[in-house]
Amino acid sequence: MPGQVMNSQPKNRTVDQRIAWVVVVAVALVGCSSKGDTSQVKESEKRTTGHVGDGSSQTESLPELWYVNYVLGERVGYERQSFVWITQEGHRLRKISGESRLRVKRANTVVEMMVRHTCWETPEGRPIRFEVETDQGGTINRTKGEVREGHVMMEVEVAGQTVKRTLPCPADCRGFLGLQESLFENRMNPGEQRSLTTFLPGLNDVATITLKAGEWEMLQLGERRIRCLAIGFTMSIGSTGTFQGRLWVNEQGVIVKQETDSPQMTTILVTRDEALEEPGDPGLDLVRDIRITVKQPASDLDRAVQAVYRMSSDGEDLSQLIPSDSHQTVKPVGRHVVELHVHPPSSSSQPLNCGEVADSSTTESSVWIQANAPEIVQLAQTASSGESDPRNIVLALAKLVYRTVKNKGYDHAFLSALEVAQRKEGDCTEHAVLLAALARARGLPARVAVGLVLQGDAFYYHMWTEVFIDGCWVGFDATRERCLVTPGYIKLAQDSLQAADGMGALLPAMKLMGQLRIEFVSVE
């Protein structure tokens, strides 16, 4: 994800824009939907009216709904949702459509991102097929899918290549806006609990949501006071992670406000004009405002073998969120507090033998890491010709990536490896995926790591590459001429980027935005 620490720390490029894109997906995780018959449908579709849920009779309807999204207290964009009944090929369906827009800064550079989605559902709210288009700083990715025989069958188009993905879909799974639809059709009462599954656009995954209603209260939204039912929720997204937060639902069953604690995000119901107000200068800078300042150690981390940190969070269990492996060891020392020993294998002069393993997802070509593309194969062979030692091969490849990616700019959110090789531009994520593809092309298992890197007096979000060498996952950073990962790198997650969406690895980092504190304990 393009991002950059300007001027004073030019070596590394941070992962802020990739996090920005996960934010634009996350602000719509719970989903808000209207139930009106409001927009024109295609010529092949015929507008109908009826009861939301079973179509048995005319009932109250709502116009399209508009929301404004805030991250860390700053306005970052809006989302729109609409609902119409249609008849298509003789079948009566729901058609859900919407868009989410994000506008933030990255080191004083303004970037805009957009996701548009459409989902066709049965009258009971079960997804039939869907389309999602994501515009990440001018890079367009498209996903199409349909539900058949208990599975979601998806096709994802990235860099002109299409890959297929299949995942289980429970029989009771709802569509993109399943939670809002559930609350509107079957309104909750104080003390009531409810559980449902729904499919999420952008993340392309099934989520399980558990709700627990509190009491009715008067909610102040600007100059408006609205009687709302407060509802706590927990959302589990496959194996990706769990989010907790609160909803406030009005007497008509419409979500008027939504909050999550990690990350700190708020969504508020507004009018169309309020949502589309001409945006001013974005207040949130996803380099400056999410960095974690620290008091610098006396020792040089580039020459260190190990660094020990004390890390604490406002609400997350870091012992469960942060991985322990050959790169680092997590030791719980209190509630939401850990001591982290960072000892990357690349910092040791001893022979490597960590007893770690690599599976097929780290060797195969994928939509983001096209290791079998002719351009990638040729580049890998040219860069490391004559080398047989795996470590020397990767160092040669990393230095090639460092030289190849000449435009270290902000123009793209997340390019695939093949696009990076062709365009020769990008940021830390582009360096990471290209190096992973080159390593796989040489027969070496490779994946990306997401975490934090120390630059000056602060940690910044970052992505680098891990390659499997002699039983260890060894870190290499192609944004640096030296290429080696040091004890100044804290890993939050790793991912083979085999999935079509490629966003799951960013969620642990996103959950810690605005609530993580780090201090040095020692450096060896």
Sequence and secondary structure as in RCSB ss.txt:
>XXXX:A:sequence
MPGQVMNSQPKNRTVDQRIAWVVVVAVALVGCSSKGDTSQVKESEKRTTGHVGDGSSQTESLPELWYVNYVLGER
VGYERQSFVWITQEGHRLRKISGESRLRVKRANTVVEMMVRHTCWETPEGRPIRFEVETDQGGTINRTKGEVREG
HVMMEVEVAGQTVKRTLPCPADCRGFLGLQESLFENRMNPGEQRSLTTFLPGLNDVATITLKAGEWEMLQLGERR
IRCLAIGFTMSIGSTGTFQGRLWVNEQGVIVKQETDSPQMTTILVTRDEALEEPGDPGLDLVRDIRITVKQPASD
LDRAVQAVYRMSSDGEDLSQLIPSDSHQTVKPVGRHVVELHVHPPSSSSQPLNCGEVADSSTTESSVWIQANAPE
IVQLAQTASSGESDPRNIVLALAKLVYRTVKNKGYDHAFLSALEVAQRKEGDCTEHAVLLAALARARGLPARVAV
GLVLQGDAFYYHMWTEVFIDGCWVGFDATRERCLVTPGYIKLAQDSLQAADGMGALLPAMKLMGQLRIEFVSVE
>XXXX:A:secstr
      TTS S  BSHHHHHHHHHHHTTSS        S   TTEEE    TTT SS       EEEEEEETTEE
EEEEEEEEEEEEETTEEEEEEEEEEEEEEEETTEEEEEEEEEEEEE TTS EEEEEEEEEETTEEEEEEEEEETT
EEEEEEEETTEEEEEEEE  TT B TTHHHHHHHHS   TT EEEEEEEETTTTEEEEEEEEEEEEEEEEETTEE
EEEEEEEEEEEETTTEEEEEEEEEETTS EEEEEETTTTEEEEEE HHHHTS   S S BTTTTT EE    SS 
GGG S EEEEEEESS  HHHHS  SSSEEEEEEETTEEEEEE  GGG  S         GGGTS  SS  TTSHH
HHHHHHHHTTT  SHHHHHHHHHHHHHHH  B  SS S   HHHHHHH B  HHHHHHHHHHHHHHTT  EEEEE
EEEEETTEEEEEEEEEEEETTEEEEE TTSSS B  TTEEEEEEE   SSS  GGGHHHHHTTTTEEEEEEEE 
